[in-house]
Amino acid sequence: MCLAVPARVEEIRGTQPEFLCGIVDFGGVRREVSLAFTPAAQPGDYVLVHAGFALEVVDEKEASTRLAALRALGLDDEAAP
C-alpha cells in the first residue's frame, strides 16, 4: 500500500519548474523532496509526499486530518521517509 504523507514546505531550492526541490518538515524530520509536480508550492504550504515527490498542495486542515488518520492507524512513527 502506498501512502502520501503531509509535510510543511520550509524552503524552496532551484528556479526551473522541472528541477524544483524543497526542504519539507515531517513533524520535526526534514527532508529534501522534488517539487516538480507542485511548482506553485511556497514556504508554509503543506504538500502530500510520496517516494520523494510532492504530489499535491493541500491546506493545513487537510494536512491535519491526514496526520490524525495516520496516528489513528498507528502509522505516525513510520510516516516520515
C-alpha distances in whole Angstrom, upper triangle without the diagonal:
4,7,10,13,16,19,23,25,27,29,29,30,31,33,32,29,27,28,27,25,25,25,23,23,20,22,24,22,23,22,23,20,21,23,23,21,23,26,28,26,29,29,28,26,22,19,15,14,11,12,16,17,18,16,18,21,21,24,24,24,20,19,21,19,16,17,18,15,13,17,17,13,15,12,15,16,13,13,15,15
4,7,10,13,16,20,21,24,25,25,26,28,29,28,25,24,24,23,22,21,21,19,19,17,19,22,20,20,19,19,17,17,19,20,18,19,23,24,22,25,25,25,22,19,16,12,11,8,9,12,13,14,13,15,18,18,21,21,22,18,17,19,18,14,15,17,14,13,16,17,14,15,12,14,16,12,11,13,12
4,6,10,13,16,18,21,23,23,25,26,28,27,24,23,23,22,20,19,19,16,16,14,16,19,17,18,17,18,15,16,17,19,17,17,21,22,20,22,23,22,19,15,13,9,8,7,9,12,12,12,11,13,15,15,18,18,18,15,13,15,14,10,11,14,11,10,13,14,12,13,10,12,13,11,9,11,11
4,7,9,13,15,18,20,20,21,23,25,24,21,20,20,19,17,16,16,13,14,12,14,17,15,16,14,15,13,14,14,16,14,14,17,18,16,18,19,18,15,12,9,5,5,5,8,10,9,8,8,9,11,12,14,15,16,12,11,13,13,9,10,13,12,10,14,16,14,15,12,12,14,12,9,10,10
4,6,10,12,15,18,18,20,23,25,25,22,21,21,19,17,15,14,11,11,8,11,14,12,13,12,14,12,14,14,17,15,15,18,18,15,17,17,16,14,10,8,5,5,7,10,10,10,9,10,10,11,11,13,13,14,11,8,11,11,8,8,11,11,9,12,14,13,14,10,10,12,10,6,7,9
4,7,10,13,15,17,19,22,23,24,21,21,21,18,16,14,13,9,9,7,9,12,12,12,12,14,12,14,14,16,15,13,16,16,13,14,14,12,10,6,6,4,6,9,12,12,11,9,10,9,9,8,10,9,11,9,5,8,10,7,7,11,11,10,12,15,15,15,13,11,13,13,9,9,11
4,6,9,12,13,16,19,21,22,20,20,19,16,14,11,10,6,5,5,7,10,9,9,9,11,10,12,12,16,15,13,15,15,12,12,11,10,8,5,6,6,7,10,13,11,11,9,11,11,10,10,11,10,12,11,8,10,12,10,9,13,14,13,15,18,18,18,15,12,14,13,10,9,11
4,6,9,11,15,18,19,21,19,20,19,16,13,10,9,5,5,7,8,10,10,9,10,11,11,13,12,16,16,13,15,14,10,9,8,6,6,4,6,9,10,14,16,14,13,10,13,12,10,10,10,9,12,12,9,11,14,13,12,15,17,16,17,20,21,21,18,15,17,17,13,12,14
4,6,8,11,14,16,17,16,17,16,12,10,7,6,4,6,9,11,12,12,10,10,10,10,11,10,14,14,11,12,11,8,7,5,5,6,6,7,10,11,14,16,13,12,10,13,12,10,11,12,11,15,15,12,14,17,16,15,19,20,19,21,24,24,24,21,19,20,19,16,14,15
4,7,10,14,16,18,17,19,17,13,11,7,5,5,7,10,12,11,11,9,10,10,11,13,12,16,17,14,14,14,10,8,5,6,8,9,11,14,14,17,18,15,15,13,16,16,13,15,15,14,18,18,15,17,20,19,18,21,23,22,23,26,27,26,23,20,21,21,18,15,16
4,7,10,12,15,15,16,14,11,9,5,5,7,10,13,15,14,14,10,10,9,10,12,11,14,16,14,13,13,10,8,6,9,10,12,13,15,15,18,19,15,15,13,17,16,15,17,17,17,21,21,18,20,23,22,21,24,26,25,26,29,30,29,26,23,24,23,20,17,18
4,7,9,11,11,13,11,7,6,4,7,9,12,16,18,17,16,13,12,9,10,10,9,11,14,11,10,11,8,7,7,10,11,13,13,16,15,18,18,15,14,12,15,15,14,17,18,18,22,22,19,22,25,23,23,26,28,26,28,31,31,31,28,25,26,25,22,19,19
4,7,9,10,12,9,6,5,5,8,11,15,18,20,19,18,14,12,9,10,9,9,11,14,13,11,13,11,11,11,14,15,16,15,18,16,19,18,15,14,14,17,18,17,20,21,22,26,25,22,25,28,26,26,29,30,28,30,34,33,33,29,27,27,26,23,20,19
4,6,8,9,6,5,6,8,11,14,18,21,24,23,21,18,15,12,12,10,10,10,14,13,10,13,13,12,13,17,17,18,17,20,18,20,20,16,15,15,17,18,18,21,23,24,28,27,25,28,30,28,28,32,33,31,33,36,36,35,32,30,30,29,26,23,22
4,6,9,7,6,9,11,14,17,21,24,26,26,24,21,19,15,15,12,11,11,14,13,10,12,13,13,14,18,18,20,19,21,20,22,22,18,17,16,18,19,18,22,24,25,29,28,26,29,31,30,30,34,34,33,35,38,38,38,34,33,33,31,29,26,25
4,6,5,6,10,12,16,18,22,25,28,28,26,22,20,16,15,12,10,9,12,12,9,12,13,14,17,20,19,20,19,21,20,21,21,18,16,16,17,18,18,22,24,26,29,28,26,30,32,30,31,34,34,33,36,38,38,38,34,33,34,32,29,26,25
4,5,5,9,12,15,17,21,23,26,26,25,21,19,15,13,10,8,6,8,9,6,9,11,13,15,18,17,18,16,18,17,18,19,16,13,13,14,15,15,19,21,24,26,25,24,27,29,27,28,31,31,30,33,36,35,35,32,31,32,30,27,25,23
4,6,9,12,16,18,21,23,26,27,25,21,18,15,12,9,8,5,8,10,8,12,13,15,18,21,19,19,17,18,16,17,17,14,12,12,13,15,16,20,23,25,28,26,24,28,29,27,28,32,31,30,33,35,34,35,31,30,31,29,26,24,22
4,6,10,13,16,19,21,25,25,22,19,16,12,11,7,8,6,10,11,9,13,13,15,17,20,18,19,17,18,16,17,16,13,11,12,14,16,17,21,23,25,28,26,25,28,30,27,28,31,31,30,32,35,34,34,30,29,30,27,25,22,20
4,7,10,13,16,19,22,22,20,16,14,10,9,6,5,5,9,9,7,10,10,11,13,16,15,16,14,16,14,16,16,12,10,10,13,14,14,18,20,22,25,23,22,25,27,25,25,29,29,28,30,33,32,32,29,27,28,26,23,20,19
4,7,9,13,15,19,18,16,13,10,7,6,4,5,7,10,10,9,12,10,11,12,15,14,14,12,14,12,14,13,10,9,9,12,14,14,17,20,20,24,22,20,23,25,23,23,26,27,25,27,30,30,29,26,24,24,23,20,17,16
4,6,10,13,15,15,13,10,8,5,6,6,6,10,12,10,10,12,9,9,9,11,11,12,11,13,11,14,14,10,10,9,13,13,13,16,17,18,21,20,17,20,23,21,20,24,25,23,25,28,28,27,24,22,22,21,18,15,15
4,7,10,13,12,10,6,6,4,6,9,10,13,15,13,13,15,11,11,9,11,12,12,11,13,12,14,14,11,11,11,14,15,14,16,18,17,21,20,17,19,22,20,19,22,24,22,23,26,26,25,22,20,20,19,16,13,13
4,7,9,9,8,6,6,6,7,10,10,14,15,13,14,15,11,11,9,9,10,9,9,10,9,12,13,10,11,9,13,13,12,14,15,14,17,16,13,15,18,16,15,19,20,18,19,23,23,22,19,16,17,16,13,10,11
4,6,6,6,4,7,9,10,13,14,18,18,16,17,18,14,13,11,10,11,9,10,11,11,14,15,13,13,12,15,15,14,14,15,13,16,16,12,14,17,15,13,16,18,16,17,20,21,19,17,14,14,14,11,9,11
4,6,5,6,8,11,11,15,15,19,19,17,19,19,16,16,14,13,13,10,10,10,10,12,14,12,13,12,15,15,15,14,15,13,15,15,11,12,14,12,10,13,15,12,13,17,17,16,13,10,10,11,8,6,8
4,6,8,11,14,15,18,19,22,22,20,22,22,18,18,15,13,14,12,13,13,13,16,17,16,17,16,18,18,17,16,16,13,15,15,11,11,14,13,10,12,15,13,12,16,17,15,13,10,10,12,9,8,11
4,6,10,13,15,19,19,23,23,22,23,23,19,19,16,14,16,14,15,16,15,17,18,17,18,17,20,20,19,19,19,16,19,19,15,15,18,17,13,16,18,16,15,19,20,18,16,12,12,13,12,9,12
4,7,10,12,16,18,21,22,20,22,23,19,18,16,15,16,14,15,15,13,15,15,14,16,15,19,19,19,19,20,18,20,20,16,16,19,17,14,17,19,16,16,20,20,18,15,12,11,11,10,7,9
4,7,10,13,15,18,19,18,19,20,16,16,13,14,15,13,13,14,12,14,14,12,14,14,17,18,17,18,19,18,21,20,16,18,20,18,16,19,21,18,19,23,23,21,18,15,14,14,12,9,9
4,6,10,12,15,17,16,17,19,15,16,14,15,15,14,13,13,10,12,11,9,11,11,15,17,17,18,20,19,22,21,17,19,21,19,17,21,22,19,20,24,23,22,18,16,15,14,12,9,8
4,7,9,12,14,14,14,16,14,14,13,15,15,14,13,13,11,12,11,8,9,10,14,16,16,18,20,20,23,22,18,21,23,21,20,23,24,21,23,26,26,25,21,19,19,17,15,12,10
4,6,9,11,11,12,14,12,13,13,15,14,13,10,11,8,9,9,5,5,7,10,12,13,16,18,19,22,20,17,20,22,19,19,22,23,20,23,26,25,24,20,19,19,17,15,12,10
4,6,8,8,9,12,11,13,14,16,14,14,11,11,9,10,9,6,5,6,9,11,13,16,19,20,23,21,18,22,23,21,21,24,24,22,25,28,27,27,23,22,22,20,17,15,13
4,5,5,6,9,7,10,12,14,12,12,9,11,9,11,12,9,6,5,8,9,10,13,16,18,21,19,17,21,22,20,20,24,24,23,25,28,28,28,24,23,24,22,19,17,16
4,6,6,9,10,13,15,17,15,15,12,13,12,13,13,11,8,8,9,10,12,16,19,21,23,21,20,24,25,22,23,27,27,25,28,31,30,30,27,26,27,24,21,20,18
4,6,9,9,13,16,17,14,14,10,11,10,11,13,11,7,7,6,7,10,13,17,19,21,19,18,22,22,20,21,25,24,23,27,29,28,29,25,25,26,24,20,20,18
4,5,6,9,12,14,11,11,8,10,10,13,14,12,9,6,6,6,7,11,14,16,18,16,16,19,20,19,20,23,23,23,26,28,27,28,25,24,26,24,20,19,19
4,5,8,12,14,12,13,11,13,14,16,17,15,11,9,10,10,10,13,16,18,21,19,18,22,23,22,23,26,27,26,29,31,31,31,28,27,28,27,23,22,21
4,6,10,12,10,11,11,13,15,18,19,17,14,11,11,10,8,11,13,16,19,18,17,21,22,21,22,26,26,26,28,31,31,32,29,27,29,27,24,23,23
4,7,9,6,8,8,11,12,15,17,15,12,9,10,9,6,10,11,13,16,15,14,18,19,18,19,23,23,23,25,28,28,28,26,24,25,24,21,19,20
4,6,6,9,10,13,15,18,20,17,15,12,14,12,9,11,12,13,17,17,15,18,21,20,20,23,25,24,26,29,29,30,27,24,26,25,22,20,21
4,6,9,10,14,15,19,20,17,16,13,16,14,11,13,13,13,16,17,15,17,20,20,19,22,24,23,25,28,29,28,26,23,24,24,21,19,20
4,7,10,13,15,19,21,18,17,14,16,14,11,11,10,9,13,14,12,14,17,17,17,19,22,21,22,25,26,26,24,21,23,23,19,18,20
4,7,10,12,16,19,17,15,11,13,10,7,7,7,8,11,11,10,12,15,15,15,18,20,19,21,24,25,25,23,20,22,22,18,17,19
4,7,9,13,16,14,13,9,11,9,6,5,6,6,10,9,7,10,12,11,12,15,16,16,18,20,21,21,19,17,19,19,15,14,16
4,6,10,13,11,9,6,7,5,4,6,8,9,12,10,8,11,13,11,12,16,16,15,18,20,20,21,18,16,18,17,14,13,14
4,7,10,10,8,5,6,5,7,7,10,11,13,10,8,11,12,9,11,14,14,13,16,18,18,18,15,14,17,15,11,11,12
4,7,6,5,4,6,8,9,11,14,14,16,13,11,14,15,12,12,16,16,14,17,19,18,18,15,14,16,13,10,9,9
4,6,5,7,7,10,13,14,17,18,19,16,14,17,17,14,14,18,16,14,17,20,18,18,15,15,16,13,10,10,9
4,6,9,10,13,16,17,21,21,23,20,17,20,21,17,17,21,19,17,20,22,20,20,16,16,17,13,12,11,8
4,7,9,12,14,17,20,20,22,20,17,20,21,18,18,21,21,18,21,24,22,22,18,17,17,15,12,11,8
4,6,9,11,14,17,19,21,18,16,19,20,17,18,21,21,19,22,24,23,23,19,19,20,17,14,13,11
4,6,8,11,14,15,17,15,13,17,18,15,16,19,19,18,21,23,22,23,19,18,20,17,14,13,12
4,7,10,13,15,17,14,13,17,17,14,16,19,19,18,21,23,22,23,20,19,21,19,16,15,15
4,6,10,13,14,11,11,15,15,13,15,18,18,18,21,22,22,23,20,20,22,20,17,17,17
4,7,10,12,10,9,13,14,13,15,18,18,18,21,23,23,24,21,20,22,21,17,17,18
4,7,8,6,7,10,11,10,12,15,15,16,18,20,21,22,20,19,21,21,17,17,19
4,6,5,6,9,10,11,12,14,16,17,19,20,22,23,21,19,22,22,18,19,21
4,5,5,6,9,10,10,12,14,15,16,18,20,21,19,17,20,21,17,17,20
4,5,5,6,9,10,11,12,14,15,16,19,20,19,17,20,21,18,19,22
4,5,5,6,9,10,11,12,14,15,17,18,17,16,19,19,16,17,20
4,5,5,6,9,10,11,12,14,16,17,15,13,16,16,13,14,16
4,5,5,6,9,10,10,12,14,15,14,12,15,16,13,15,18
4,6,5,6,9,10,11,13,14,14,13,16,17,14,16,19
4,5,5,6,9,10,11,12,11,10,14,14,11,13,16
4,5,5,6,9,10,11,9,7,11,12,9,11,14
4,5,5,6,9,10,10,9,12,13,11,14,17
4,5,5,6,9,9,9,13,13,11,14,17
4,5,5,6,5,5,9,9,8,11,14
4,5,5,6,5,8,10,9,12,15
4,5,8,8,11,13,12,16,19
4,5,8,10,11,11,15,17
4,6,7,9,10,13,15
4,6,5,6,10,12
4,5,5,8,11
4,6,7,10
4,6,7
4,6
4
